[in-house]
C-alpha cells in the first residue's frame, strides 16, 4: 500500500487534477493513519451568508504587459511587513517584487534562477511563503526548500531532514511546517530553520477517500499568533486549526458539508483509472489572515460566483461576506490595503470601510453577550 500511495501522489502532480492508477490498487479502505471523523467538526451558528453594507474601493492598478519585465502567469501573492509584494511567474519561474516608492507607484525587481533542477532553479513550484526577510519556495527538487533573501539574493537549498518532498508549507516562530507530497503517516512535519526534523502531527479530519489526493487537496495559510495556522481543504466545506504542532479545532465554513464533492473514478484505459472529484464548488480556494480575521475565498464553479467570506481567527466564527468581490486569483492584506492579482493585472484596494464594519459587529456582539459592559476601547 505504501508504494501504491507513493505512486498515486507522484501521478497526481502530473495529471491535471486527476490521479492515475492501474489494476486493482484503488481501495476505499480506511488508512491506518487516518483517525478523524465528521463528529469532530463544529458547526457555524449562522446558517447563511450576510453581505457587507460596504464595498472595497479600487485605488490603483498595474497592468502586467506594460512592465519592462511582464508577468505572464502570476501564482501566489505575498506581502511582507514593509509592504513589499511578491508573486511568482509560473511561465518562467521568476519572482517579481513590487516595492512602494515615493517618486513612482512601485519599484519592480525580478529575481530568481528560473527553470531547472539546480539550487535556486525550479521545475515546478508547489508553495511559497515569506518569513521576516526570507522567501521559502517549495518545488519538486527533492526533500529541500530553496531560500531567497527578499532583496533577490539566493541563499541556499535547505535539505529537509525528514526526507519528505514539501508540497505545502507554513513558516512559524517555532520553525518550518511542511506538508509533503506523500508522508505515509502524519500530514505535517515540523523542522527547525536548518531543516532538522522536530516532530510530525496532524491527520485527515474527514477519513473519506483516503487514496484520493484531489479530494483532500488543500492550502495552508500564513501563521498567526506564535505558531498557529489554518489548513484549508479546497472542496470539503471545513477548516482545521493547528497551533504549536497540535490540532486545536475543526469547523465547517458557511457552506458546510452540503457542498462536499463526489469522488469520481473513471476508466481511461485498460486497467487504468482516473481518480478525481466533481468540480462544482470549492469551499476554500485560498485564505489570508489580517488581524483578528481571516478572509477565505469560495468558488461556485457551476454558477460562476465567487464569495469572499470573513471569519474570526480565534474560533472561526463566520462574520460576513464582502459585497461584490473583484475577480482575483490570489490576494494579500496589510492594514487597510488589499492587493490582488489575476492573469492580466495587479489591483490595489482600500478595505477600510469593511474593516470598520467588522469592528462595529464585534462591539455589537460584545454588548449582546455582556449587556452591562462598556464595549468602547
C-alpha positions as CSV (number, residue, x, y, z in Angstrom):
1,X,0.0,0.0,0.0
2,X,2.8,2.4,0.8
3,X,4.3,2.0,-2.7
4,X,0.9,2.4,-4.3
5,X,0.2,5.6,-2.4
6,X,3.6,7.0,-3.3
7,X,2.9,6.4,-7.0
8,X,-0.5,8.0,-6.6
9,X,1.0,11.1,-5.0
10,X,3.5,11.5,-7.8
11,X,1.0,10.9,-10.5
12,X,-1.4,13.4,-9.1
13,X,1.1,16.2,-9.7
14,X,1.2,15.4,-13.4
15,X,-2.3,14.6,-14.5
16,X,-4.2,17.9,-14.3
17,X,-6.1,17.3,-11.1
18,X,-6.7,13.6,-11.5
19,X,-4.8,10.6,-10.1
20,X,-4.0,7.8,-12.5
21,X,-3.7,4.2,-11.0
22,X,-3.5,0.8,-12.6
23,X,-5.2,-2.5,-12.0
24,X,-7.0,-3.1,-8.6
25,X,-4.7,-1.0,-6.5
26,X,-7.5,1.5,-5.8
27,X,-9.2,1.0,-2.4
28,X,-11.7,2.8,-0.3
29,X,-10.5,1.1,2.9
30,X,-9.6,3.2,5.8
31,X,-5.9,4.2,6.1
32,X,-4.5,3.2,9.5
33,X,-3.1,6.7,9.9
34,X,-6.4,8.4,9.3
35,X,-8.3,8.6,12.5
36,X,-10.5,11.7,12.0
37,X,-14.3,11.6,11.8
38,X,-17.0,14.1,11.0
39,X,-18.3,14.2,14.6
40,X,-15.2,16.3,15.4
41,X,-16.2,19.1,13.1
42,X,-18.1,22.0,14.8
43,X,-21.0,23.9,13.0
44,X,-21.3,27.6,12.4
45,X,-24.0,29.3,14.4
46,X,-25.0,31.3,11.3
47,X,-26.6,29.3,8.5
48,X,-26.4,31.7,5.6
49,X,-24.3,34.4,4.2
50,X,-24.7,38.0,5.3
51,X,-23.2,40.5,2.9
52,X,-21.4,43.7,4.0
53,X,-23.0,47.1,3.6
54,X,-19.8,48.4,2.2
55,X,-17.7,47.5,-0.8
56,X,-13.9,47.6,-1.1
57,X,-12.6,50.5,-3.1
58,X,-10.2,50.2,-6.1
59,X,-7.3,52.6,-5.7
60,X,-4.7,51.6,-8.3
61,X,-3.8,49.0,-11.0
62,X,-0.6,47.7,-12.5
63,X,-1.1,46.2,-16.0
64,X,1.4,43.4,-16.3
65,X,2.0,43.7,-20.0
66,X,3.0,47.3,-19.5
67,X,6.0,46.4,-17.4
68,X,9.5,46.2,-18.8
69,X,9.6,42.6,-17.5
70,X,6.0,41.5,-17.8
71,X,4.3,38.9,-15.5
72,X,2.6,36.2,-17.6
73,X,1.2,33.7,-15.0
74,X,1.2,35.2,-11.5
75,X,1.0,32.5,-8.9
76,X,0.9,33.1,-5.2
77,X,0.9,36.6,-3.7
78,X,2.8,37.6,-0.6
79,X,3.2,40.9,1.3
80,X,5.9,41.5,3.9
81,X,5.9,43.9,6.9
82,X,7.4,46.9,4.9
83,X,4.7,46.5,2.3
84,X,6.7,44.8,-0.5
85,X,4.7,42.5,-2.7
86,X,5.9,39.2,-4.2
87,X,4.4,36.9,-6.9
88,X,5.9,34.0,-8.8
89,X,5.6,33.9,-12.6
90,X,4.7,30.3,-13.3
91,X,5.6,30.8,-17.0
92,X,9.4,31.2,-16.3
93,X,9.7,30.6,-12.5
94,X,11.0,34.1,-11.8
95,X,9.9,36.0,-8.7
96,X,8.6,39.6,-9.1
97,X,8.9,42.1,-6.3
98,X,6.9,45.3,-6.2
99,X,8.1,47.9,-3.6
100,X,6.5,51.1,-2.5
101,X,8.4,54.2,-3.7
102,X,7.9,58.0,-3.4
103,X,8.6,59.0,-6.9
104,X,6.9,56.1,-8.7
105,X,3.9,54.0,-7.5
106,X,6.1,50.8,-7.2
107,X,9.6,49.7,-7.9
108,X,9.8,46.5,-9.8
109,X,12.5,43.9,-9.2
110,X,12.7,40.5,-11.0
111,X,14.9,37.8,-9.5
112,X,15.4,34.0,-9.4
113,X,17.3,31.5,-11.5
114,X,14.3,30.3,-13.5
115,X,13.6,26.9,-14.8
116,X,16.0,24.0,-14.0
117,X,17.0,21.4,-11.4
118,X,19.9,23.1,-9.7
119,X,19.8,25.1,-6.4
120,X,17.6,28.1,-6.8
121,X,16.0,26.7,-10.0
122,X,12.5,25.2,-10.3
123,X,10.8,22.6,-12.5
124,X,7.6,23.0,-10.5
125,X,6.6,25.2,-7.6
126,X,4.1,24.0,-5.1
127,X,4.1,26.8,-2.5
128,X,5.9,29.9,-1.5
129,X,5.9,31.7,1.9
130,X,7.7,34.7,3.4
131,X,9.1,35.0,7.0
132,X,11.0,38.1,8.1
133,X,13.5,38.8,5.3
134,X,13.4,35.3,3.7
135,X,11.4,33.7,0.9
136,X,11.0,29.9,1.2
137,X,10.0,28.1,-2.0
138,X,8.7,24.5,-2.2
139,X,9.5,22.9,-5.5
140,X,9.9,19.4,-6.9
141,X,13.6,19.4,-6.1
142,X,13.7,16.5,-3.6
143,X,13.5,16.9,0.1
144,X,14.5,20.5,0.2
145,X,13.4,24.2,0.2
146,X,15.0,26.9,-1.9
147,X,15.6,30.1,0.2
148,X,16.0,33.6,-1.2
149,X,16.6,36.9,0.7
150,X,13.9,39.4,-0.1
151,X,16.5,41.5,-1.9
152,X,16.7,38.8,-4.5
153,X,19.8,37.0,-3.4
154,X,19.7,33.2,-3.5
155,X,20.9,31.9,-0.1
156,X,20.6,28.1,0.0
157,X,18.9,24.9,-0.9
158,X,17.9,23.7,2.5
159,X,17.7,20.0,2.9
160,X,14.7,18.7,4.9
161,X,16.0,16.2,7.4
162,X,12.7,14.2,7.5
163,X,13.4,13.2,3.9
164,X,10.0,14.5,2.7
165,X,9.3,16.4,-0.5
166,X,7.4,19.6,0.5
167,X,4.1,20.3,-1.2
168,X,2.8,23.0,1.2
169,X,4.5,25.0,3.9
170,X,4.0,27.4,6.8
171,X,6.8,29.3,8.5
172,X,6.1,29.9,12.1
173,X,8.2,31.3,15.0
174,X,8.6,27.6,16.1
175,X,10.1,26.5,12.8
176,X,9.1,25.4,9.3
177,X,5.9,23.3,8.9
178,X,5.9,21.2,5.7
179,X,3.1,19.1,4.3
180,X,4.8,16.5,2.0
181,X,3.6,15.2,-1.3
182,X,3.4,11.8,0.4
183,X,4.1,11.1,4.1
184,X,2.7,7.6,4.8
185,X,1.7,9.0,8.2
186,X,1.0,12.4,9.7
187,X,0.0,15.3,7.5
188,X,2.6,17.8,8.7
189,X,6.3,17.7,9.7
190,X,7.9,20.5,11.9
191,X,11.5,21.3,11.2
192,X,13.8,23.9,12.6
193,X,15.3,26.7,10.4
194,X,18.2,24.4,9.4
195,X,15.8,21.7,8.2
196,X,16.2,19.4,11.1
197,X,13.1,17.3,11.9
198,X,11.5,18.0,15.2
199,X,8.1,16.3,15.2
200,X,5.2,15.2,13.0
201,X,1.5,15.8,13.6
202,X,-2.0,16.1,12.0
203,X,-4.4,13.7,10.3
204,X,-7.3,13.8,7.9
205,X,-10.3,15.2,9.7
206,X,-12.6,13.6,7.0
207,X,-11.4,10.0,6.6
208,X,-13.3,9.5,3.3
209,X,-11.4,8.7,0.1
210,X,-8.0,8.3,1.8
211,X,-6.3,7.5,-1.5
212,X,-7.9,10.4,-3.4
213,X,-5.4,13.2,-3.1
214,X,-7.5,15.5,-5.2
215,X,-10.4,15.1,-2.8
216,X,-8.1,16.1,0.1
217,X,-6.3,18.9,-1.8
218,X,-5.8,22.0,0.4
219,X,-3.9,25.2,1.0
220,X,-2.2,26.4,4.2
221,X,-2.3,30.0,5.5
222,X,0.5,32.1,6.9
223,X,0.9,31.7,10.7
224,X,-1.0,33.6,13.3
225,X,-0.1,34.3,17.0
226,X,3.2,32.5,17.5
227,X,2.8,29.1,15.8
228,X,-0.8,28.8,14.7
229,X,-2.1,28.2,11.1
230,X,-5.1,27.1,9.1
231,X,-5.4,24.0,7.0
232,X,-8.0,24.8,4.3
233,X,-9.3,21.8,2.3
234,X,-10.4,23.1,-1.0
235,X,-13.5,21.0,-1.5
236,X,-14.7,19.6,1.8
237,X,-16.5,22.5,3.5
238,X,-14.5,22.8,6.7
239,X,-11.2,24.1,8.0
240,X,-8.8,22.9,10.6
241,X,-6.7,25.0,13.0
242,X,-3.3,23.8,14.4
243,X,-1.2,25.6,17.0
244,X,2.2,24.7,18.3
245,X,2.2,21.5,16.4
246,X,-1.1,20.3,17.9
247,X,-4.6,20.1,16.5
248,X,-7.0,22.7,18.0
249,X,-10.2,23.0,16.1
250,X,-12.1,21.8,13.0
251,X,-15.1,23.8,11.9
252,X,-17.4,24.0,8.9
253,X,-17.3,27.0,6.7
254,X,-20.6,28.9,6.0
255,X,-21.2,26.5,3.1
256,X,-20.9,23.5,5.5
257,X,-20.9,19.8,4.4
258,X,-23.7,20.3,1.8
259,X,-21.1,21.3,-0.8
260,X,-18.9,18.2,-0.2
261,X,-17.9,16.8,-3.6
262,X,-18.4,13.4,-5.0
263,X,-15.4,11.3,-5.7
264,X,-15.1,10.1,-9.3
265,X,-13.3,7.0,-10.6
266,X,-13.2,6.8,-14.4
267,X,-11.7,4.2,-16.6
268,X,-9.4,5.9,-19.1
269,X,-7.6,2.9,-20.5
270,X,-7.3,-0.8,-19.9
271,X,-6.6,-1.4,-16.2
272,X,-6.1,2.4,-15.7
273,X,-8.4,4.7,-13.8
274,X,-8.5,8.4,-13.1
275,X,-9.5,9.4,-9.6
276,X,-10.7,12.9,-9.1
277,X,-13.8,14.8,-7.8
278,X,-16.8,16.6,-9.4
279,X,-15.6,20.3,-9.5
280,X,-18.8,22.2,-9.0
281,X,-17.9,24.0,-5.8
282,X,-14.7,25.0,-4.0
283,X,-15.3,26.0,-0.4
284,X,-11.9,27.4,0.4
285,X,-9.6,28.1,-2.6
286,X,-7.3,30.4,-0.6
287,X,-7.2,32.3,2.7
288,X,-5.5,35.4,4.1
289,X,-5.2,36.3,7.8
290,X,-5.5,40.0,8.7
291,X,-5.5,41.0,12.4
292,X,-8.2,39.0,14.2
293,X,-9.9,37.9,11.0
294,X,-9.3,35.5,8.1
295,X,-10.7,36.1,4.6
296,X,-11.5,32.9,2.7
297,X,-12.4,32.7,-1.0
298,X,-15.0,30.2,-2.1
299,X,-16.0,29.5,-5.7
300,X,-19.3,28.3,-7.0
301,X,-17.9,27.0,-10.3
302,X,-21.2,25.8,-11.7
303,X,-22.8,29.2,-11.4
304,X,-19.6,31.2,-11.8
305,X,-19.9,33.0,-8.5
306,X,-17.0,33.9,-6.1
307,X,-17.6,34.6,-2.4
308,X,-15.2,36.4,0.0
309,X,-16.1,35.2,3.5
310,X,-14.7,36.6,6.7
311,X,-14.3,34.6,9.9
312,X,-12.7,35.3,13.3
313,X,-9.2,33.8,13.7
314,X,-9.8,32.7,17.3
315,X,-12.8,30.4,16.8
316,X,-13.5,30.6,13.1
317,X,-16.9,32.2,13.6
318,X,-18.5,33.4,10.4
319,X,-18.9,37.2,10.5
320,X,-19.9,38.5,7.0
321,X,-19.1,38.2,3.3
322,X,-17.7,41.0,1.1
323,X,-20.2,42.6,-1.2
324,X,-19.3,42.4,-4.9
325,X,-15.8,41.0,-4.6
326,X,-13.5,41.6,-7.6
327,X,-12.3,38.7,-9.8
328,X,-8.9,37.9,-8.4
329,X,-7.0,34.6,-8.2
330,X,-4.8,35.5,-5.2
331,X,-4.8,38.3,-2.6
332,X,-2.8,39.6,0.3
333,X,-3.8,42.1,3.0
334,X,-1.8,44.5,5.1
335,X,-3.6,47.1,7.2
336,X,-6.3,48.8,5.2
337,X,-4.8,47.6,1.8
338,X,-5.8,44.5,-0.1
339,X,-3.7,43.6,-3.1
340,X,-4.9,41.0,-5.6
341,X,-3.8,39.5,-9.0
342,X,-5.4,37.9,-12.0
343,X,-3.6,36.9,-15.2
344,X,-3.6,40.5,-16.6
345,X,-3.1,42.8,-13.7
346,X,-2.4,43.6,-10.0
347,X,-5.1,45.6,-8.3
348,X,-4.9,47.6,-5.0
349,X,-8.0,48.1,-2.9
350,X,-8.8,50.1,0.2
351,X,-10.7,47.9,2.7
352,X,-11.1,50.4,5.5
353,X,-14.9,50.5,5.3
354,X,-15.2,46.7,5.6
355,X,-12.7,46.6,8.5
356,X,-14.8,49.3,10.3
357,X,-17.9,47.3,9.7
358,X,-16.2,44.2,11.2
359,X,-15.3,46.2,14.3
360,X,-18.8,47.5,14.6
361,X,-20.1,44.0,14.5
362,X,-17.6,42.9,17.2
363,X,-18.7,45.8,19.5
364,X,-22.4,44.8,18.9
365,X,-21.7,41.2,19.7
366,X,-19.9,42.2,22.9
367,X,-22.9,44.3,24.0
368,X,-25.3,41.4,23.3
369,X,-23.1,39.0,25.2
370,X,-22.4,41.3,28.1
371,X,-25.1,43.9,28.2
372,X,-23.8,45.6,31.3
373,X,-20.2,46.1,29.9
374,X,-18.9,49.1,28.0
375,X,-17.5,47.9,24.6
376,X,-15.7,51.2,23.9
377,X,-11.9,50.9,23.9
